[in-house]
Amino acid sequence: MIMVLAQDNADSTSVTIAVFLLFLALLHVALWVAAFISVMRQDRLTGGGKFLWIVVIFGFPFLGSLGWFIFGRNAQLVKATSA
């Protein structure tokens, strides 16, 4: 009886962990997609600047995406604006 209860508890724990990991994976993908779209929609960056950020986001999906949202929006690779 104790073995059956222990096995049921282990199964529910593994399901809980699997659901939690799936949730984290979906958040990771959403962050990655949001960073990619944000870079592509950025008008201030040159084509080269966008390319570099996309390479960083693809090369380091989690840290690259966080880096874009923390540092990338104020990047110095900007187009010269006409007054």
C-alpha positions, 0 to 999 in steps of 0.5 A: 500500500505504501509503495502504491502511494509513493508511486502515485506521489512520484507520478504527480510530482513528475507531471507537475515538474513537466508542466512547470518546465513546459511553461518555462519553455513557452515563456522562453520562446515568447521572449525570443520571438518578442525580441526578434520582432522588436529588433525588426521593427526598430527604425533607429537601427541600421541594417547592420545593427539589426543583423548583429542583434539578430545574430546575438539573439539566435546565438544566445537565445535567452541572454541575447533576448534579455540583452536586447530588452535591457541594452539594445533599445538604446544601442549606438548603431543608429541611422543619421536622422534628417532634420 
